Amino acid sequence: MICKVLIILFSVCMPTMSAVHEVQPYSSIENIIRAHLRPDGPPVRDDIPINNHHLRRLTALSIHGQPFKNFLIFQRGSLGSLDSLRMYNCQVRDFDTILSGGIKELHLRGCRIENISFLAKLIWLTNLSLTNNHIRDISALSNCRKLAWLDLRNNNIDNVSALRSLRKLTYVDLRNNPLGADSVDSDIQVIKANNPGVRILLGEQSISKADLEQQLSARAKIAEFALCARLQYIDGIVRPLLPNVSDEISEALACLAKGNDKEYLADIAALFIKYIIEIESYYRPGPVWSLGENSLIVAFLDGVELKVRPEGIPATSLADWICNNRDKLPPSIVLDMQIERRHDLHIKLKQRGIYGSRDKIK
């Protein structure tokens, strides 16, 4: 009899315990997801909880400084449509819950990762950054046969034989790792032979830990800003403006400009292309930007060392330059997606006898 009572009490209490677990705070990450959904899709009301439908709409996500408990939200559904995921200084215990086999770009920086066996299933991965972790064994990467861009700085890696089987590498950063002499002498030579033209960085990176952490934080801010920034309109007129750049974003741009890591330029370029798509979709001519008009424009032009006319630069002309000089910018699935969107728009415009930009950068 006592056993039956205990069983009944246990069965009654279990749903309650589960419910308590479910209401653990997701609010900050839910807001991040809403921000990522809004720029290119219908708005998500703040009073509607994030659900499976919303998660399936995500194609790119950038998250910074989130604790483990907030990632429990992904147990509700699938991120199967995600092409790009970037996490900076996040605490995640089970990446299998978050990652799907179709992801192409993955940045997990400063996430205290030791074991990367979960990467073995990501066979479509092309861009991977695992900077600032505690990784020693990279054998799982031998399954990632499409990898082209690989950043493994600041880990505990002493052997890179797993990279021998890869054939599409163009860039590998192994700085600040205790690589053994045998691995450097033997494995690196094989990797170079199997990937003609690959750029491999070895040795120590000349930057202090404090500066590296500052750059990582700045990188996270720019990535999230570029993905979530909403375009502004003047008095309801269909003529979007670039997003306002806060002092915090301006400081992050200045911080990154001092370093040699130019990845952030691809994020700014993606934001420019998204902006031009909005203008061209309404058959509007783009504005002419003066050189000091916006800190995003200044940072981009300085970063790519692009010479423009003193009177300014037509926005559509800059978008054309980005699309035609994609190989001069760092790898970015997000930028590739925006370029593809603009290409599809131009096909539709040409079918209607309309074409956007004629004014080219000299």
Order of alpha helices (4+ residues) and beta strands (2+ residues): alpha-alpha-alpha-beta-beta-beta-beta-beta-beta-alpha-beta-alpha-beta-beta-alpha-alpha-beta-alpha-beta-alpha-alpha
